[in-house]
Amino acid sequence: MAKKSFIELSARERAKALLDEQSFRELLDPFAQMMSPWLPKQNIVPQADDGVVVAKGTLQQKPVVIISIEGNFQGGSLGEVGGAKIAGALELAVEDNLKGIPTAAILLLETGGVRLQEANLGLAAIAEIQAAIVALRQYQPVIGVIAGSVGCFGGMSIAAALCSYLIMTQEGRLGLNGPQVIEQEAGVQEYDSKDRPFIWSITGGQQRFASGLVDAYVEDDCQQIQQQVLQYLIQGQPELHRSSNYDFYLNHLQAVDTTVQATPASSLDFISRRTSMNMDVHAVKTSTRGQNWFKALTADFVQIKDAVESVWIADGQISGKTVRVIAVVPHQHNLYPRAQSGEVGLLEGWTLAKVVDDVIQADLDRDHKRAILCIVDVPSQAYGRREELFGIHQALAGAVDSYARARLAGHPIISLLVGKSMSGAFLAHGYQANRIIALKDTGVMVHAMGKESAARVTLRTVDELEKLAANIPPMAYDIESYATLGLLSDLLTVVSPEQPTIEDIASVQNAFLHALNDIQVIGSTGLEHRLHGENRQASKKVRELLREQWYAD
C-alpha cells in the first residue's frame, strides 16, 4: 500500500518525484511557449512544452538535471524543439562540470524516437543528444530510466544505450526498431506487431536485464527507482561503458548459429558455436555507390582487413593529410542476413566501434590526430528479430560512442554522403562528424525512416507524405531540402555519382581538404556549427533561452 506508481505519473510529476523536496526548478516550462513550428503546418495541435520537461534540482543534495519525456504527447516522439531542449540541457551540464559544478543527468525515457512530422530535424537533434551524452559521461554519470509502456525506441534507444547506467521496469520496452516497422520491412513471420507477449519477451525490461543490456530491473515504485538512481550517482562512472565493450560483443556475436530462428533464450546464451551460413534471401536493392567511392578515394591506400567483410577500412593520405577511410558495404554472405545489403547491423555497429577506437588508441600520445573520412551509403539499420534480441540499439551505440569520443579527442571527422543515409544507420555511421559533405544527386537522401514505414506509422499514404514534404523541409527526402537545415558543410555537383570520374575524385578531395582546414581553424570539437541553418532557428533559440534560465538565480 505504501508503493507509489512511477508509471502513472506525468513527465513533470516523475521529475518531481525523484528530486529532493523544494529543489525542482523547471526550465523552459509551458509558459515559455516554445512549441514546434512544424506541427501547426500539418494541422496538428502542438504542446506548450513540446512534450519534454527539463528540471534542475538536487538528489540527496547532489546537483542534477532531469530530462523527462511525456509519452502521452505524440508518443513521446522528438522533434526540433523537444530535441533541442534535451541536447541543450546536456550541453549545459557539461559546461557546469568544466566550471567545477558536478552536475549529473537523469533521463526519463518514454519515447518512440524521431517525430516523423519533423523527421530530419528530429534525427539531427538525436545525434546532438547522443554527442552530449558521450561528452557528459566523461565527468558525471548519465542515468537512463525506462519505465512505461511507450518504451524507448528509434534513435533514442541508441541514446539510452550510451548512458552510464540504465534502469528498467517490467512494463518498459527497449529496442531500436518499433514492431510495426520491423513487420513492414521484414514481414509478419519475422515480427508480429500484434503479438504483445512476443514483443515483451524480446524488448521488455526483464529480458533486457537478463541479457545484460540494462543494469537494474526494478518495480514500478517511485521510491525504489529514486534509490536506484541515487546508488548510481554515488557509484560514479563505470569502469567500462557498455557501449565501449566492442570486444565482448564481437566475440560473442560471431559465434552465433544464425541458421536457426532466434528465440528469447538466444540472447541469454548467444555463445553457442556457429555451424554454417544462413543464405536466406533478403530482397533489398543493393547499392554499390559506397564501394565505388571507397575504391576511388583509397586506390593507393593500405587496406585494413577485419573479420567483418561488410566494413571496409583503409589508411593513407589525401594531399599529404593522414586519414582513415571507413565504409559499410553490402556483403551477400553476411552472417546476419538482415544486414547483407549494406545495412548497419549488429556486427557492423560493433566493428565501427572497434576500428574507430583503434585510431583513438593509436594516436593517444600524438599531437597530431589523424582525420577520419566516413563514406556513407547505408539504406537503413538491420530490421529483424535476431537484431532486436541481441541489442542492435547497443551495437549502434557502440559506433556512436567511438565516433563521438574520436571527435572530442581532436580527430577531425568528415562524412561524405554518396547514397542513402537513413535513420539509425546514419546516426551510427556519419552523423557524429564535424562536417558533412553530400553529393547533389537524386540518389542521395537523408531521412529518419523509409517512405512506406513512415506512412504506416503516421497513418498516412505515401502520396500524402510526399505532398506534405513539398512544403515542410524536414519531412523531405531530397538532399536539396536537407541542405536548408544547415547540417551540410558542402553540397557537391559531380559528373558521375555512381562511378566517380577523375574530376569527381578531385572535387571530393578538395572538399575534404576545405572541411579539414575549416575544422582546424575553428578548433572546436563540438557540433554547435549545425545551428545556423535557415530552418533550424527554433533549435538555436531553445538553447539561448535555456542558457539564460540555467544560470538564473
C-alpha positions as CSV (number, residue, x, y, z in Angstrom):
1,M,0.0,0.0,0.0
2,A,3.0,2.3,0.6
3,K,4.1,2.0,-3.0
4,K,3.6,4.9,-5.4
5,S,3.4,4.1,-9.1
6,F,6.1,5.9,-11.2
7,I,4.4,4.9,-14.5
8,E,1.1,6.5,-13.7
9,L,2.8,9.9,-13.2
10,S,3.1,12.5,-15.9
11,A,6.6,13.5,-17.2
12,R,6.6,16.6,-14.9
13,E,5.4,14.6,-11.8
14,R,8.1,11.9,-12.5
15,A,10.9,14.5,-12.4
16,K,9.5,16.0,-9.1
17,A,9.2,12.5,-7.6
18,L,12.9,11.9,-8.0
19,L,14.3,15.2,-6.8
20,D,14.7,16.4,-3.2
21,E,11.7,18.3,-2.0
22,Q,11.6,22.0,-2.9
23,S,14.6,21.6,-5.3
24,F,12.6,21.2,-8.6
25,R,13.1,24.2,-10.9
26,E,11.8,23.8,-14.4
27,L,13.5,25.4,-17.4
28,L,11.5,26.4,-20.5
29,D,8.2,25.5,-18.8
30,P,4.9,25.6,-20.7
31,F,4.6,29.4,-20.0
32,A,7.7,29.9,-22.2
33,Q,5.5,28.8,-25.2
34,M,8.4,27.1,-27.0
35,M,6.3,24.9,-29.3
36,S,7.0,23.1,-32.5
37,P,6.9,25.4,-35.5
38,W,6.2,22.4,-37.8
39,L,3.1,20.7,-36.3
40,P,0.6,23.5,-36.9
41,K,1.6,23.4,-40.6
42,Q,0.2,19.9,-40.7
43,N,-2.9,20.7,-38.7
44,I,-1.5,19.0,-35.6
45,V,-2.0,20.7,-32.3
46,P,1.3,21.5,-30.6
47,Q,2.0,21.3,-26.9
48,A,3.4,24.2,-24.9
49,D,6.5,22.3,-23.7
50,D,6.7,20.1,-26.8
51,G,6.5,17.0,-24.6
52,V,9.8,17.5,-22.8
53,V,10.3,18.6,-19.2
54,V,13.8,19.9,-18.2
55,A,14.3,20.5,-14.5
56,K,17.4,21.4,-12.4
57,G,17.5,20.3,-8.8
58,T,19.3,18.0,-6.3
59,L,19.0,14.4,-5.3
60,Q,20.4,13.9,-1.8
61,Q,22.0,17.3,-2.3
62,K,23.8,16.2,-5.4
63,P,23.2,18.6,-8.4
64,V,21.4,17.0,-11.3
65,V,19.4,17.9,-14.4
66,I,16.4,15.7,-15.0
67,I,15.0,15.4,-18.5
68,S,11.6,13.8,-18.7
69,I,9.8,12.9,-21.9
70,E,6.0,12.9,-22.0
71,G,4.9,9.7,-23.7
72,N,1.3,10.9,-24.0
73,F,2.2,13.6,-26.4
74,Q,2.9,12.3,-29.9
75,G,4.0,9.0,-28.5
76,G,7.0,10.7,-26.8
77,S,8.5,11.4,-30.2
78,L,11.1,14.1,-30.6
79,G,11.0,17.0,-32.9
80,E,13.1,20.1,-33.2
81,V,12.1,21.9,-30.0
82,G,12.0,18.9,-27.7
83,G,15.2,17.5,-29.1
84,A,16.9,20.9,-28.7
85,K,15.8,21.1,-25.0
86,I,17.4,17.7,-24.2
87,A,20.6,18.3,-26.1
88,G,20.9,21.9,-24.8
89,A,20.4,20.8,-21.2
90,L,23.0,18.1,-21.5
91,E,25.5,20.5,-23.1
92,L,25.0,23.0,-20.2
93,A,25.6,20.1,-17.8
94,V,28.9,19.6,-19.5
95,E,29.7,23.3,-19.0
96,D,28.8,23.0,-15.3
97,N,31.3,20.3,-14.9
98,L,34.0,22.3,-16.7
99,K,33.3,25.1,-14.1
100,G,33.6,22.7,-11.2
101,I,29.9,22.1,-10.6
102,P,29.4,18.2,-10.7
103,T,26.1,18.2,-12.4
104,A,24.9,14.7,-13.4
105,A,22.0,13.9,-15.8
106,I,18.9,11.6,-15.4
107,L,16.9,10.8,-18.5
108,L,13.4,9.6,-18.0
109,L,12.8,8.0,-21.4
110,E,9.3,7.4,-22.7
111,T,9.8,7.8,-26.4
112,G,9.2,6.4,-29.8
113,G,12.3,8.2,-31.2
114,V,12.1,10.7,-34.1
115,R,8.9,12.6,-34.6
116,L,8.2,11.8,-38.3
117,Q,6.3,15.0,-38.8
118,E,9.7,16.7,-38.2
119,A,11.8,13.8,-39.4
120,N,15.2,15.2,-40.3
121,L,15.2,17.8,-37.6
122,G,14.4,15.2,-35.0
123,L,17.1,12.9,-36.4
124,A,19.7,15.8,-36.2
125,A,18.6,16.6,-32.6
126,I,19.0,13.0,-31.6
127,A,22.5,12.9,-33.0
128,E,23.3,16.0,-30.9
129,I,21.7,14.4,-27.8
130,Q,24.0,11.4,-28.3
131,A,27.0,13.6,-28.7
132,A,26.2,15.4,-25.5
133,I,25.7,12.2,-23.5
134,V,29.2,11.0,-24.5
135,A,30.6,14.4,-23.6
136,L,28.9,14.5,-20.2
137,R,29.9,10.9,-19.4
138,Q,33.5,12.0,-19.0
139,Y,32.6,13.8,-15.9
140,Q,29.4,12.5,-14.3
141,P,27.1,9.6,-14.7
142,V,24.2,9.8,-17.2
143,I,21.4,7.6,-15.9
144,G,18.5,6.5,-18.0
145,V,15.2,5.2,-16.7
146,I,12.7,3.3,-19.0
147,A,9.6,2.7,-17.1
148,G,6.3,3.0,-19.1
149,S,4.7,1.0,-21.8
150,V,5.6,3.5,-24.6
151,G,9.2,2.3,-24.0
152,C,12.3,3.7,-25.7
153,F,12.7,3.2,-29.4
154,G,14.4,4.5,-32.5
155,G,17.4,6.8,-32.2
156,M,16.6,7.4,-28.6
157,S,17.3,3.7,-27.9
158,I,20.8,4.4,-29.1
159,A,20.9,7.4,-26.7
160,A,19.7,5.1,-23.9
161,A,22.4,2.6,-24.7
162,L,25.1,5.3,-24.3
163,C,24.0,6.0,-20.8
164,S,26.4,5.2,-17.9
165,Y,23.6,3.1,-16.3
166,L,20.2,2.1,-17.5
167,I,17.2,1.2,-15.3
168,M,14.0,-0.6,-16.5
169,T,10.8,-1.9,-15.1
170,Q,8.8,-4.9,-16.2
171,E,6.4,-2.6,-18.2
172,G,9.2,-0.8,-20.1
173,R,10.4,-1.8,-23.5
174,L,13.8,-1.1,-25.2
175,G,14.6,-1.6,-28.9
176,L,15.8,0.2,-32.0
177,N,13.0,-0.7,-34.3
178,G,9.3,-0.5,-33.5
179,P,7.3,-3.7,-34.0
180,Q,5.3,-2.1,-36.8
181,V,8.4,-1.0,-38.7
182,I,10.1,-4.4,-38.4
183,E,6.9,-6.1,-39.7
184,Q,6.7,-3.6,-42.6
185,E,10.3,-4.2,-43.5
186,A,10.8,-7.8,-42.7
187,G,7.4,-9.4,-42.8
188,V,4.9,-10.7,-40.2
189,Q,6.6,-14.1,-39.9
190,E,9.8,-12.3,-38.7
191,Y,8.0,-10.0,-36.3
192,D,4.3,-9.9,-35.5
193,S,3.5,-6.4,-34.3
194,K,0.1,-7.6,-32.8
195,D,1.6,-10.3,-30.6
196,R,2.2,-8.3,-27.3
197,P,3.6,-11.2,-25.2
198,F,6.1,-12.0,-28.0
199,I,7.1,-8.3,-28.2
200,W,7.7,-8.0,-24.4
201,S,9.6,-11.3,-24.4
202,I,12.1,-9.7,-26.7
203,T,12.2,-6.0,-25.7
204,G,10.7,-6.0,-22.2
205,G,12.6,-4.9,-19.1
206,Q,13.0,-8.4,-17.6
207,Q,14.5,-9.7,-20.9
208,R,16.8,-6.7,-21.3
209,F,18.1,-7.1,-17.7
210,A,18.6,-10.8,-18.1
211,S,20.6,-10.4,-21.3
212,G,22.8,-7.7,-19.8
213,L,21.6,-4.8,-21.8
214,V,20.4,-2.8,-18.8
215,D,21.9,-2.5,-15.3
216,A,18.9,-2.6,-13.0
217,Y,15.4,-4.2,-13.1
218,V,13.1,-2.5,-10.6
219,E,9.4,-2.5,-9.6
220,D,7.1,0.3,-10.6
221,D,7.7,2.2,-7.4
222,C,8.9,5.9,-7.1
223,Q,11.0,5.2,-4.0
224,Q,12.7,2.2,-5.5
225,I,13.6,4.0,-8.7
226,Q,14.8,7.0,-6.8
227,Q,17.0,4.8,-4.6
228,Q,18.5,3.0,-7.6
229,V,19.2,6.3,-9.4
230,L,20.9,7.6,-6.2
231,Q,23.0,4.5,-5.9
232,Y,24.4,5.0,-9.4
233,L,25.0,8.7,-8.7
234,I,27.1,7.7,-5.7
235,Q,28.8,5.0,-7.6
236,G,30.0,7.4,-10.3
237,Q,31.1,6.4,-13.8
238,P,31.5,2.7,-14.6
239,E,35.0,1.3,-15.3
240,L,33.8,0.5,-18.9
241,H,30.7,1.8,-20.5
242,R,28.6,-0.9,-22.2
243,S,28.8,1.0,-25.5
244,S,32.6,0.7,-25.4
245,N,32.7,-3.0,-24.8
246,Y,33.0,-4.0,-28.5
247,D,35.5,-6.9,-28.0
248,F,33.0,-8.8,-25.8
249,Y,30.1,-8.3,-28.3
250,L,32.0,-9.0,-31.4
251,N,33.4,-12.3,-30.0
252,H,30.0,-13.5,-28.9
253,L,28.0,-12.4,-32.0
254,Q,30.4,-14.0,-34.4
255,A,29.8,-17.4,-32.6
256,V,26.0,-17.3,-33.0
257,D,24.3,-20.0,-35.1
258,T,22.2,-17.9,-37.5
259,T,20.8,-20.9,-39.3
260,V,18.0,-21.2,-36.8
261,Q,15.4,-18.5,-35.9
262,A,16.2,-16.6,-32.7
263,T,14.2,-17.0,-29.5
264,P,14.2,-15.0,-26.3
265,A,16.5,-17.6,-24.8
266,S,19.0,-17.0,-27.6
267,S,20.1,-13.6,-26.2
268,L,20.8,-15.3,-22.8
269,D,23.1,-17.8,-24.4
270,F,24.5,-16.4,-27.6
271,I,27.9,-18.0,-27.4
272,S,26.8,-21.3,-29.0
273,R,29.0,-22.4,-31.8
274,R,28.1,-21.4,-35.4
275,T,27.8,-24.3,-37.7
276,S,27.0,-22.8,-41.2
277,M,25.9,-19.7,-43.0
278,N,22.3,-18.6,-43.4
279,M,21.7,-17.9,-47.0
280,D,18.2,-16.5,-46.7
281,V,17.2,-14.1,-49.5
282,H,17.0,-10.5,-48.3
283,A,15.1,-8.7,-51.1
284,V,16.6,-5.2,-50.9
285,K,18.1,-3.5,-53.9
286,T,21.8,-3.3,-53.3
287,S,23.7,-0.1,-53.9
288,T,27.4,-0.1,-54.9
289,R,28.0,3.6,-54.6
290,G,29.8,3.4,-51.3
291,Q,32.1,0.6,-52.6
292,N,32.8,2.6,-55.7
293,W,33.7,5.8,-53.9
294,F,35.7,3.9,-51.3
295,K,37.8,2.3,-54.1
296,A,38.2,5.5,-56.0
297,L,39.4,7.5,-52.9
298,T,41.7,4.8,-51.5
299,A,43.3,3.4,-54.6
300,D,46.8,3.9,-53.2
301,F,45.9,3.4,-49.5
302,V,46.8,0.5,-47.2
303,Q,43.7,-1.7,-47.0
304,I,43.0,-2.9,-43.4
305,K,41.5,-6.3,-43.2
306,D,38.9,-7.0,-40.5
307,A,37.0,-10.2,-39.6
308,V,33.8,-8.4,-40.7
309,E,33.8,-8.1,-44.5
310,S,30.9,-5.6,-44.6
311,V,33.1,-2.9,-43.1
312,W,35.9,-1.6,-45.3
313,I,38.8,0.3,-43.8
314,A,41.9,1.9,-45.4
315,D,44.7,4.2,-44.2
316,G,46.5,6.7,-46.4
317,Q,46.9,10.3,-47.3
318,I,44.8,12.8,-49.2
319,S,47.1,15.7,-50.4
320,G,49.5,15.0,-47.6
321,K,46.8,14.7,-44.9
322,T,46.7,11.4,-43.0
323,V,43.3,9.8,-42.9
324,R,41.5,6.6,-42.2
325,V,38.6,5.9,-44.6
326,I,35.7,3.8,-43.4
327,A,32.6,2.5,-45.3
328,V,29.8,0.0,-44.6
329,V,29.2,-2.1,-47.8
330,P,26.9,-4.9,-48.9
331,H,28.1,-8.5,-48.2
332,Q,25.8,-11.2,-49.6
333,H,27.2,-13.9,-47.2
334,N,26.8,-11.8,-44.1
335,L,26.5,-14.0,-41.0
336,Y,23.4,-11.9,-40.2
337,P,21.2,-11.9,-43.4
338,R,19.2,-8.8,-42.5
339,A,22.4,-6.8,-43.0
340,Q,23.6,-8.3,-46.3
341,S,22.6,-5.3,-48.4
342,G,24.6,-2.6,-46.8
343,E,22.6,-2.1,-43.7
344,V,24.3,-1.3,-40.4
345,G,23.6,-4.4,-38.3
346,L,25.0,-6.0,-35.1
347,L,28.5,-6.8,-36.4
348,E,28.7,-3.6,-38.4
349,G,27.9,-1.4,-35.4
350,W,30.4,-3.1,-33.1
351,T,33.1,-3.2,-35.8
352,L,32.8,0.5,-36.5
353,A,33.2,1.0,-32.7
354,K,36.4,-1.0,-32.8
355,V,38.1,0.4,-35.9
356,V,37.4,4.0,-34.8
357,D,38.6,3.3,-31.3
358,D,41.7,1.8,-32.8
359,V,42.5,5.2,-34.3
360,I,41.9,6.9,-30.9
361,Q,44.3,4.5,-29.1
362,A,47.0,4.6,-31.8
363,D,47.1,8.4,-31.7
364,L,46.6,8.8,-28.0
365,D,50.1,10.3,-27.4
366,R,50.4,12.2,-30.7
367,D,49.9,15.9,-31.0
368,H,48.5,15.4,-34.5
369,K,45.3,13.4,-34.6
370,R,44.6,11.8,-37.9
371,A,41.3,12.5,-39.7
372,I,38.5,10.0,-40.3
373,L,36.5,10.0,-43.5
374,C,33.2,8.2,-43.4
375,I,31.8,7.2,-46.8
376,V,28.0,6.9,-46.2
377,D,25.8,4.7,-48.3
378,V,23.6,3.0,-45.8
379,P,19.9,2.1,-46.7
380,S,19.0,1.6,-43.0
381,Q,19.8,-0.3,-39.9
382,A,19.1,-4.0,-40.0
383,Y,15.5,-5.0,-39.2
384,G,14.9,-8.4,-37.7
385,R,14.0,-10.5,-34.7
386,R,17.6,-11.6,-34.1
387,E,18.8,-8.0,-34.3
388,E,16.4,-6.8,-31.6
389,L,17.1,-9.8,-29.3
390,F,20.9,-9.2,-29.4
391,G,20.6,-5.5,-28.9
392,I,21.2,-3.8,-32.3
393,H,20.5,-0.5,-30.4
394,Q,23.5,-1.2,-28.3
395,A,25.7,-2.1,-31.3
396,L,24.9,1.2,-33.0
397,A,25.5,3.0,-29.7
398,G,29.0,1.4,-29.8
399,A,29.6,3.1,-33.1
400,V,28.2,6.4,-31.9
401,D,30.3,6.2,-28.8
402,S,33.6,5.7,-30.6
403,Y,32.9,8.4,-33.3
404,A,31.9,10.9,-30.6
405,R,35.0,10.1,-28.5
406,A,37.2,10.4,-31.5
407,R,35.8,13.9,-32.3
408,L,36.2,15.0,-28.7
409,A,39.8,13.7,-28.7
410,G,40.6,16.0,-31.6
411,H,40.2,13.7,-34.6
412,P,38.6,15.6,-37.4
413,I,35.7,13.5,-38.7
414,I,34.2,14.2,-42.1
415,S,31.3,12.4,-43.7
416,L,30.7,12.0,-47.4
417,L,27.1,11.1,-48.3
418,V,27.2,9.3,-51.6
419,G,23.9,7.4,-51.4
420,K,21.1,6.8,-48.8
421,S,21.9,7.9,-45.3
422,M,19.0,6.6,-43.3
423,S,17.8,6.6,-39.8
424,G,19.8,4.7,-37.1
425,A,22.4,3.6,-39.7
426,F,23.3,7.3,-40.3
427,L,23.3,8.0,-36.6
428,A,25.8,5.2,-36.2
429,H,28.0,5.9,-39.2
430,G,28.3,9.6,-40.2
431,Y,26.2,11.8,-38.0
432,Q,28.8,12.4,-35.3
433,A,31.1,14.1,-37.9
434,N,32.5,17.6,-37.5
435,R,31.5,18.3,-41.1
436,I,29.1,16.6,-43.6
437,I,29.6,16.7,-47.3
438,A,26.9,15.4,-49.7
439,L,26.7,14.8,-53.4
440,K,24.0,16.7,-55.2
441,D,22.1,13.9,-56.7
442,T,18.6,12.2,-56.5
443,G,20.2,9.0,-55.3
444,V,21.5,10.8,-52.1
445,M,19.0,11.2,-49.3
446,V,18.8,11.6,-45.6
447,H,15.7,10.6,-43.6
448,A,14.5,9.0,-40.3
449,M,12.5,6.2,-42.0
450,G,11.7,4.8,-45.4
451,K,8.5,6.1,-47.0
452,E,6.4,3.0,-46.7
453,S,7.2,2.6,-43.0
454,A,6.8,6.3,-42.3
455,A,3.3,6.2,-43.9
456,R,2.3,3.3,-41.8
457,V,3.5,4.8,-38.6
458,T,1.9,8.3,-39.3
459,L,-1.4,6.7,-40.6
460,R,-0.9,8.5,-44.0
461,T,-0.4,7.4,-47.5
462,V,3.0,7.8,-49.3
463,D,1.3,10.3,-51.6
464,E,0.2,12.4,-48.6
465,L,3.6,12.3,-47.1
466,E,5.2,13.5,-50.4
467,K,2.7,16.4,-50.6
468,L,3.5,17.5,-47.1
469,A,7.2,17.2,-47.7
470,A,6.9,19.6,-50.6
471,N,6.2,22.4,-48.1
472,I,7.9,21.1,-44.9
473,P,11.6,20.7,-45.5
474,P,12.4,18.4,-42.5
475,M,10.0,15.8,-43.9
476,A,11.5,15.8,-47.4
477,Y,13.7,13.0,-48.7
478,D,15.7,15.0,-51.3
479,I,19.2,16.3,-50.5
480,E,18.4,19.9,-51.5
481,S,15.7,20.2,-48.9
482,Y,18.1,18.6,-46.3
483,A,20.7,21.3,-47.2
484,T,18.3,24.0,-46.0
485,L,18.5,22.6,-42.4
486,G,22.1,23.9,-42.1
487,L,23.6,20.4,-41.5
488,L,25.8,20.2,-44.5
489,S,29.1,21.9,-44.9
490,D,29.1,21.3,-48.7
491,L,26.8,20.1,-51.5
492,L,28.9,18.9,-54.4
493,T,27.8,18.6,-58.0
494,V,29.7,15.6,-59.7
495,V,29.6,14.2,-63.1
496,S,29.0,10.5,-62.1
497,P,27.8,9.8,-58.6
498,E,27.6,6.1,-59.4
499,Q,31.1,5.7,-60.9
500,P,33.3,8.7,-59.9
501,T,35.4,10.2,-62.6
502,I,38.9,11.6,-62.1
503,E,37.4,15.1,-61.9
504,D,34.8,13.8,-59.3
505,I,37.5,12.4,-57.2
506,A,39.5,15.7,-57.3
507,S,36.3,17.6,-56.4
508,V,35.7,15.4,-53.3
509,Q,39.3,15.6,-52.3
510,N,39.2,19.4,-52.4
511,A,36.0,19.5,-50.4
512,F,37.6,17.2,-47.8
513,L,40.7,19.4,-47.5
514,H,38.5,22.5,-47.2
515,A,36.4,20.9,-44.5
516,L,39.6,19.7,-42.7
517,N,41.1,23.2,-42.8
518,D,37.8,24.7,-41.5
519,I,37.7,22.3,-38.6
520,Q,41.4,23.0,-37.7
521,V,41.0,26.8,-38.0
522,I,37.8,26.9,-35.8
523,G,39.3,24.4,-33.4
524,S,36.0,23.2,-31.9
525,T,35.3,19.6,-31.3
526,G,31.6,20.2,-30.9
527,L,28.6,20.3,-33.2
528,E,27.4,23.8,-32.5
529,H,28.0,25.0,-36.1
530,R,24.9,23.0,-37.1
531,L,22.6,25.5,-35.6
532,H,22.7,28.2,-38.2
533,G,20.5,26.8,-41.0
534,E,17.5,28.8,-42.2
535,N,15.2,26.0,-40.9
536,R,16.8,25.5,-37.5
537,Q,16.0,28.8,-35.8
538,A,14.0,27.1,-33.1
539,S,16.9,24.8,-32.2
540,K,19.1,27.9,-31.7
541,K,16.5,29.9,-29.8
542,V,15.8,27.0,-27.4
543,R,19.5,26.8,-26.4
544,E,19.7,30.6,-25.9
545,L,16.7,30.6,-23.6
546,L,17.9,27.5,-21.8
547,R,21.2,29.2,-21.1
548,E,19.5,32.3,-19.7
549,Q,17.4,30.3,-17.3
550,W,20.1,27.7,-16.4
551,Y,22.2,30.4,-14.9
552,A,19.3,32.5,-13.4
553,D,19.2,32.7,-9.6
